[in-house]
Amino acid sequence: MEVFRALLDPGADRASRRRGLWLYGLALFLGQGGVLLLLSLFLPRAFHPALYLLAFLGGLWLYRQGREALKEEGPLAPLVAVGLGAALFFFLGVMGLLLRPQGLWLLPLGLALGLNLVRRAERLIAGGRGP
């Protein structure tokens, strides 16, 4: 598709690049959301207090990696940040499924932080402020 090719071309129309970024992010988030839905049927509960610490530290690490990716030069930086945002959503989603029902709040948290990285990547493409 044209909008995905525009993502790799820094000289392309910014509106096409932003649209492509959102389509790429939407595909990643929907795909991983579908996998999380399937996992919810088979993944057993494994409540342990240390899993909250793992979820917090792992989520923080992925978020920082996404923010650092946006500071890099090159046309792939926004794509990497969006990919890391989707990975953050998936990671916190799996942790939330393991810690359910109390840990299900990690799913919307992962989605919010992942979408935050998508918005930051969009701002970078639009030529606004960086991370």
C-alpha positions in Angstrom: 0.0 0.0 0.0 1.0 3.5 -0.7 0.8 4.8 2.9 3.1 2.0 4.2 5.7 2.9 1.6 5.4 6.6 2.6 6.4 5.6 6.2 9.9 4.6 4.9 10.3 7.8 2.9 11.2 10.8 5.0 10.5 13.1 2.0 6.9 11.8 1.5 3.8 13.7 2.4 3.5 13.9 6.2 -0.3 13.2 6.1 0.4 9.9 4.3 3.2 9.0 6.7 0.9 9.7 9.7 -1.9 7.7 8.2 0.4 4.8 7.6 1.8 5.0 11.1 -1.7 4.8 12.5 -2.6 1.9 10.2 0.5 0.1 11.2 -0.2 0.7 14.9 -3.8 -0.4 14.5 -2.8 -3.6 12.8 -0.3 -4.4 15.6 -2.7 -3.6 18.4 -5.6 -5.5 16.9 -3.4 -8.5 16.1 -2.0 -8.6 19.6 -5.4 -7.9 21.1 -6.7 -11.0 19.3 -3.9 -13.1 20.6 -4.6 -11.9 24.1 -8.2 -12.8 23.6 -7.2 -16.3 22.6 -4.7 -16.6 25.5 -7.5 -15.6 27.9 -9.2 -18.9 27.1 -6.1 -21.0 27.9 -3.7 -19.1 30.1 -4.2 -20.2 33.8 -4.2 -17.8 36.6 -0.8 -17.6 38.3 -1.2 -15.1 41.0 2.1 -14.2 42.8 2.9 -10.8 44.3 6.3 -10.8 42.5 4.5 -10.8 39.1 3.3 -7.2 39.8 6.9 -6.2 40.3 7.8 -7.9 37.0 5.0 -6.2 35.2 6.0 -2.8 36.5 9.7 -3.2 35.7 9.1 -4.8 32.3 6.5 -2.3 31.3 8.7 0.6 32.4 11.7 -0.9 30.5 9.6 -1.2 27.3 8.2 2.3 27.6 11.7 3.7 28.1 12.9 1.8 25.0 10.1 3.3 23.0 10.9 6.8 24.2 14.6 6.3 23.4 13.8 4.9 19.9 12.1 8.2 19.1 15.3 10.0 19.9 17.2 8.1 17.2 17.7 9.5 13.7 16.2 7.8 10.7 12.9 7.0 9.1 12.4 3.8 11.1 12.5 5.4 14.6 8.7 6.0 14.7 8.0 2.4 13.5 10.3 1.0 16.2 8.5 3.1 18.8 5.1 1.9 17.7 6.3 -1.7 17.7 7.6 -1.3 21.2 4.3 0.3 22.2 2.4 -2.7 20.9 4.9 -5.0 22.7 4.2 -3.0 25.9 0.5 -3.6 25.4 1.0 -7.3 24.9 3.4 -7.8 27.8 1.1 -6.0 30.3 -1.9 -7.8 28.8 -0.3 -11.2 29.4 0.7 -10.1 32.9 -2.9 -8.9 33.5 -4.2 -12.3 32.4 -1.9 -14.1 34.7 -2.9 -11.9 37.6 -6.6 -11.9 36.9 -9.1 -10.8 38.1 -7.2 -8.2 40.2 -4.5 -7.6 37.6 -6.8 -7.0 34.6 -6.2 -3.2 35.1 -2.8 -3.8 33.4 -4.6 -4.3 30.0 -5.9 -0.7 29.8 -2.7 0.6 31.3 -0.7 -1.2 28.6 -3.0 0.1 25.9 -2.8 3.7 27.2 1.0 3.6 27.3 1.3 2.0 23.9 -1.0 4.6 22.4 1.0 7.2 24.1 4.1 6.0 22.1 2.0 6.0 18.9 1.1 9.7 19.6 4.7 10.6 20.2 5.8 8.9 17.0 3.0 10.8 15.1 4.3 14.1 16.6 7.8 13.2 15.4 6.5 12.5 11.9 4.5 15.7 11.9 7.6 17.7 12.6 6.5 18.8 16.0 8.2 18.1 19.3 10.0 14.9 19.7 9.7 12.5 22.7 
